[in-house]
Amino acid sequence: MFNVRQLEEVALRALSPGINDPATAIACINRLTIALGLLLRRSFPSTSYYNDSQQLRLVVKPLNFEDIADTAFAQIRQCCPHTLSVPLCLLNNVLMLSKQAIRTTDKKALEKHAVLIANACFDNINEPTDRKKIEQKLNAIKEVLQHRSRTV
């Protein structure tokens, strides 16, 4: 989570009005997507730890894909609703992740983020061509997730 927050922070600073560097933000989003893609293929560790005598010694807060995806995407999405390049990058990356998702909970998390990104754009971008691009990406993500749900 620490590394995800670090990349998110760099992306947010790049999107700040004083810097306005979407290319750096997009590079951070791409790195975050690589990390999330790796997590889609891994199982998460147990939240319960036992000693050699099998006595419960520690219970930790569970960490899951949705929590990490929330940290990776939520603030970036909220920071750039008036531009098109960053939300399109987010949607492209969610589409790539959707093609890799196997667990139902991961698919729901990806669909949630796709809808949130698209809604932020629909609320702030009025150009019909741009809105159509966003809608097409959202529909592609939903189609991939629904198709993978039927085949898995």
C-alpha positions, -999 to 999 in steps of 0.1 A, spaced: 0 0 0 29 23 8 43 21 -28 8 26 -43 3 57 -22 37 70 -33 29 66 -70 -5 81 -64 10 111 -47 34 117 -77 4 115 -101 -16 140 -80 13 164 -78 17 162 -115 -19 170 -120 -18 200 -97 -25 234 -114 10 246 -106 26 217 -124 0 205 -149 20 175 -162 -5 149 -174 23 128 -190 39 121 -156 4 113 -141 -2 89 -170 32 72 -164 22 68 -127 -12 54 -137 6 29 -160 29 18 -132 0 14 -108 -18 -7 -134 12 -30 -137 11 -35 -100 -26 -41 -99 -23 -66 -127 2 -86 -107 -22 -86 -77 -50 -99 -99 -29 -131 -103 -20 -136 -67 -39 -147 -37 -39 -125 -7 -22 -137 26 -42 -150 55 -53 -125 81 -47 -149 109 -12 -159 122 -5 -188 145 25 -199 165 42 -233 163 16 -247 187 -12 -235 164 -24 -209 188 -38 -178 172 -13 -149 179 -22 -122 155 -52 -111 134 -45 -83 109 -69 -62 89 -75 -79 56 -61 -63 25 -78 -69 -8 -77 -59 -44 -105 -34 -41 -87 -15 -12 -56 -12 -33 -75 -2 -64 -93 25 -44 -60 39 -32 -45 38 -67 -74 54 -86 -98 73 -65 -80 105 -58 -65 106 -93 -100 103 -108 -113 131 -85 -84 154 -95 -89 154 -132 -125 154 -143 -122 184 -167 -94 168 -189 -98 139 -212 -63 123 -214 -60 112 -178 -96 97 -175 -91 79 -208 -58 65 -196 -76 53 -164 -104 37 -184 -79 21 -208 -60 6 -179 -92 -6 -162 -100 -23 -195 -67 -40 -195 -71 -51 -159 -107 -63 -166 -92 -87 -192 -71 -103 -165 -96 -104 -136 -108 -138 -124 -122 -132 -89 -158 -118 -88 -148 -93 -62 -120 -80 -84 -143 -77 -113 -168 -57 -92 -141 -34 -80 -130 -27 -116 -165 -21 -128 -170 3 -99 -140 23 -108 -149 24 -145 -184 37 -137 -170 63 -113 -144 75 -138 -170 77 -166 -195 95 -143 -170 121 -134 -163 127 -171 -200 129 -180 -205 155 -152 -177 177 -164 -170 171 -201 -196 185 -225 -180 178 -259 -202 150 -275 -172 134 -292 -153 131 -259 -184 119 -241 -188 92 -268 -152 80 -263 -158 77 -225 -191 59 -231 -174 34 -256 -146 26 -231 -171 21 -203 -192 -2 -224 -161 -22 -235 -151 -27 -199 -186 -39 -189 -187 -62 -219 -153 -77 -210 -163 -82 -174 -197 -98 -183 -181 -120 -209 -154 -132 -185 -181 -138 -159 -198 -162 -182 -167 -180 -193 -150 -184 -159 
